[in-house]
């Protein structure tokens, strides 16, 4: 059987797993696809690869399609998120010097961490992978609330360079996806302070993005690609597969780091500094559990809400434009018949669940995980103000 070859772009990160697994373990082949996986050195490079048609789809920062819809960040090519590839998976860390100054601060407490950071009495330069990213949004949500007196500036640093930038003194801290936080601990003596999930426990981190209209122009291809990636995400989320997955992702053509660094992200057990201890980070990263891959339009609206407030845009218009970029309708069309659990609504209140909750779905029940912002706020897309 002749395979339909599709070029897909990715950044060397643990949350590229669904794309890598889809090709390497045959989920794409089962759909008659052969995925030509192309690594990019930075998010701007990957964005351009998608814009100029060098790849048909890509692992993409969840904020980028929304920002593009709001005419932010340059470029005119509209993008869509067909599905979510991963939830959370980010870590915020600081240099060894600042880590020592933080004293006995426990890992994973955003309020305590904000207070200690503000108490340092110095400005911070924080590395993020891209200006329009969940890393930026989480920092912008967390630090002004937990540390209103802290002054900080964001610096764009490609994820694989984060440890190098920290070691060279270019930045004082970082927010990055794994394994590059753990890599900074190992190579630059960084100290991990909080996980992204401690700021918002259900933040969509990466999405499967395409140019707007591609999935409707080529529905058969889009459906086959989505099914392959969805099944790969389910495989990646299965605990028995973690060792195999870590070894696969560690290969030189993918992440090119030691498997144990990848395993930390997959298990949610992080080494917070070179001397330990190893800490369990709740809800650290998810590929599948709790409808993780469903592109909730309320997630897109929350992103738009943050961007609109920062850039002075009309909230209602921003929310509506953002909603259209998260294609929950295509997810239902292509993955519902494949067995994906479908919620009855494509929007929900964000930040409202103190613990997991079983809710009725379209054909079966589904378990929605704990969904909390660190400060207890709730974002209701039906009444965002």
N, C-alpha and C positions, 0 to 999 in steps of 0.2 A: 504493500500500500504506500503510495506517495504521500509524504508528510507535507502539510501546508506550513511553510516556514515564516515565522513572525519574529521581528527584531524587537526586543524588550530592553529597556534601560534600567540600571540599578546603581546604587551606591553601596560600597562594602559595609554593611551593617547587619546585625542579627535579624532585623525586621525585613530584610530582603528574602528571608527564608521561604515564603510561599512561592516566589518566582523560581528560586533555585531548585527547590524540591520538586516543583511541577515538571521541570525539565529532566532533572537527574534521576528521579524515581519513576518516571513513566506516566505521570498523570496527564501531561500534555500529549504524549504519544497515544494514549487511550482516546483522546479527542481528535486524533489525526493531525496534531500540531507538532512542529519542531521549533523550539524557542532558541533564538540566537541571542543569548544574554550578553549585553554590552555594558561593561563597567564604566562609570564616569568618575572623574577626580573630584568634582564638586557639584553642588546642587544647581549652580548657574549653568554649568556645562550640561547637566542632565536635562534641565528645563529647555535649553536651546536644542538639544537632540530631539526632544519631543516636538518643539515648535516647528523645526525645519524638516520633520518627517523622516529623520534618520532612524527613529524607532516608532512603532505604532502605539506603544503603551509603555508606561514606566512606573516603577515604585516612586511615589512622589510625596513630598510633605503635604499634609492635609490642608494647610493654610494656603498653598499656592493657587489651587483652582478658585478659591474664594477671593483671594487678593486680586487675581486677574479679572474676575467678574466685576470687581469694584474699581477697575482701572488703576490699580496700585502695582508698583514694582516694574513697570515697563512691559512692552510687548502687547500685541493686539490679538494673538491667537487665544481664543477661549478654550478652557480645559474643563473636563468633567471627571468626577470620581465615580467609577463604576462600582467599587466596593472598597471597604476598609481592609488593609493588609495587616495592621497591628494596632493594638491599644497600648498606650504608654511605652515604657522601656527607656525613659530618659533618666539621667542622674545629674544632679548639681554637685560640683566638687570645687575645691579650692587648692591653692598651692600649699606645699608643706609648711611654709612660714605662717601663712594665715591659719592653716589647720591647727598648728600648735597654739596660736593665739586664741583659738576658740575654746581651748581647755577641755573640760569634760562634757561638752555638748553631746547629747545622745543623737544617734542617727535617726532621721525620719520625722522630726518635729519641726514643721515649718515656722510656727510662731516663735519657738525658742531660738531657732536658727536665725531668724530675722532680727531678733533682739540682740543676739551676740554679734552678728555682722554689723549692725548699726553701732554697737558699742566699740568697734575697732577704731572709730574716728578717722576713717580714711575712705577715699573714693575707690571703687572697684571697677576694673576692666574685665568684663565677662565675655568669654568666647561662646558664640552660638554658630551652628552650621549655616544659617541663612537668615536674613532679616525677616522673611515671611515664613515662619515655622512655628510649630507648637512649642518649641523651646522658648522662643521669644515671647509667645503669648503667656506661657506659664510664668516666666520671670516677671513679665509686666503685670500679671494679676497678683502674684505673690508678694514681691518685694515692696511695692508701695503700700500694701496693707499691713504686712508684718514688720516692715522696717521703714516707716515714712521719712525718717531722717537720713537714710542711706542714699548717697549719690552713686549712681553706677552708669557705665556706658557699655554698650554692646559692641563687640568686634566679631566680624565674620571670619570663621576659621573652618576649613573643611574637616569633617569628623576624623579622618586618619591623622591629621596634623595637630590635633588638640594637645596631645602629650608634649610634642615638640614645642608648641607655642608656649605652654605653661613653663616648661623647663628653661626656655630662652628668656623668660620674663616679659613676654609680649602681652600676656594676660594674667590676671590674678585668680581667675576662676573660670568655670565653664558649665554649660548645660548641653549635654550631648547624649546620643543614643549609644547603647552598648554594641560592641565591646569596648568602645573608645574611652569610656570613663574608667573601666577597670584597667585598660591599657595605660592610662595616665597615672593610676596608682602604682602600677608595676614599673613604669619607665621614668616617671617624674616625681614620685613620692607624693602624689595628690592625696587629699582626704575627701572622701565622699560625705556629703552633708544631708541631702534629702533626695528622694526619688521623685520623678514627675508625678507618680501616682499619689504621693502624699499631698500634692497640691490640688490635683483633680484626679480622682480615682478612675475616671472613664474618659480620658482624653484620647481622641482619635489621632494617632501619630502619623502613620503612612497610609496612602490610598493607592489603588490601581488607577492611574490617570491616563486618559486619552485626549486627543483633540476633540473638541465639541463636534458632535455629529457623526464621528467615525462609527460608533456602536450601532447607530441606526442605518447608516449607509451599508454596513457589513454585519447584519445581525447574526448570521450563522457563525462567522468568525468570532464575533464578540461573545456570543453564548458559549462557544467551545473554550475560549480563553478563560472566561470567568469560571466555568465549571472546573477546569483543570487547576486554576489557582485556588479556588475554594476547597477542593478536595486536598490539595497540597497543604493548605493551612490547617485543615483538620488533622492531617498526619503529623504536622509539626507540633501541634498542641498536645499530642498524646504522650504522656510521661514515659512510656516504655521506649519511645523513639529518640529520647534526648541525646543519648550517647552517640548514636548514629548521626543525628542531625548536627551535633557539635563538630564531629569529625568531618562531615561533608562541608559545612560552612567554613571550616578552618583551611580548606585547600587554598593553595597560592592564587588560583584564578578567581577566588571569591574574597574572603576576608583576610587570608594570609596572616593569621595570628594563632597562638596556641589554643587548642580546643578547650582547655580549662577556663580561659577567659570567656569564651562563648557559653560554656556550661553555667557560669554564674548568672548570666542573664536568663537562661532557659529555666533555671530553678528558682530565680529570685533570691538567691543567697549571695550577697555581695561582700567582698573584702573591702572594708571602708578605708583602710590605710594599709601600708605595707606590713605593719606589725600586727594587724588584726584589730578587733575580732571580726569574724564573719557574721553578718547580720541578715536576718530574713526581712525582705522588703515586700509587704503585702501587695497583692494585685500588681506586681511589678510589670508584667507584660503578658499580653494575650493575643493569640492568633485566631481563636475560634470560640472559646467558651462565652456563654451569655450573649449570643448574637453579636459577637465582636466584629464580624465582617460586614454587618448591615450598615449601609451609609445613612444614618439617621439625619434627617434634614434639620433637626434641632441642633445637632452638633455644628453643622454648617452655619446656622443662624447665630450660635454662640460666638464662633470665630468672627463672623461679620460684625457682631455687636462690639467685640473688642477693637477691631480695626476701625469701625465707624467712629467710635468714641475717641480713638487716638488721632485719627486723621480728619475729624470734623465733617463726617458724611451724614446724610440723612438716614436715621436708623431704620425706618420702615422700608425704604427702598433698598438699603443694604441687606436687610434680612431676606427680602424676596429674591434679590439677585443671587444671594448665597444659596438659598434653598434649591434653586434650579441646578446648581453644580453637583449636588450629591444625588446621584441617580438611583434612588430607592425603587423607582418604577422599573428600571432595567434589571435591578437585582431580583425583584419579584418575578419578572418575566422569565429570566434565564435560570435562576437558582431555586425558585419555588418547586418546579417540577423535578429538580435533582434531589430534593429532600431537605433543603435548607429550612430551618425554622423561621417563619415569617411573623413579625409582630402585626397586630391589627392596624396600628397607626404607624406612620413614618416619622412622627415627631413624639417627643416626650419631654417632660420637665427634667432638666439636668440639675443634679445636685440634691435630689429629693430622697434618695434611698440610703438609710443608715445601715442596712444589711441586705443581703440577696433576697429577692422576692420572686415567687412564681406567679406568672401572669398568663392569661389565655392568649394564644396565638391564632393564626388563621386556620391551621389544621390540627395543632397540638399546643400544649402549654410550653412555655419557655421560661428559663430562669434568668432574670436580669440581675447582674451583680451589684454590689454596693456602689452607689453613685453619689459621691460627696466632694464638695469643694472644702479646702482646709478651713475656711472661715465660716462654713455653714450657710453660705448664700445659695439661693436657688435661682436658676434661669428658666423661666417659663416662656417658651416661644410664642405662646398665645397672648402673653401679657409681659413682654420683655422689660418694660419700664417699671 
